[in-house]
Amino acid sequence: MPGGRAERARVARAFVGGVLGPGHPCGDDAALLVSELVGNSLRYGRSGLPGETVTVVVIAGGSVVRVEVTGRSGPGVPKPRSAGRDAEGGRGLALVAALATRWGWRQCGGRTMTWFELRA
């Protein structure tokens, strides 16, 4: 999906929901978390620059759902941070860490892939 537009998180949620299908036990959490990762890729990576893209992959098998979000790397690495009580942002990866069974990231060739897994 083309990068640079915040509404792309909505497209990613719809994509995940479409892959998993209605009523999937991990559907709501997967949609929420993919939205966080796409938003982070646009906000903190370089995926929001003109011509850049964000790729979303969904792998569902058995009781495990894995979602991968890949975009242009930014200056830092994905890590949860502390957010003040009144802060409007800064909780995305903490939310991923709290809801996902596992999560992580890797960098390769100037791109960062952040992933999470959920168990039904």
Disulfide bonds with the S-S distance in Angstrom:
none
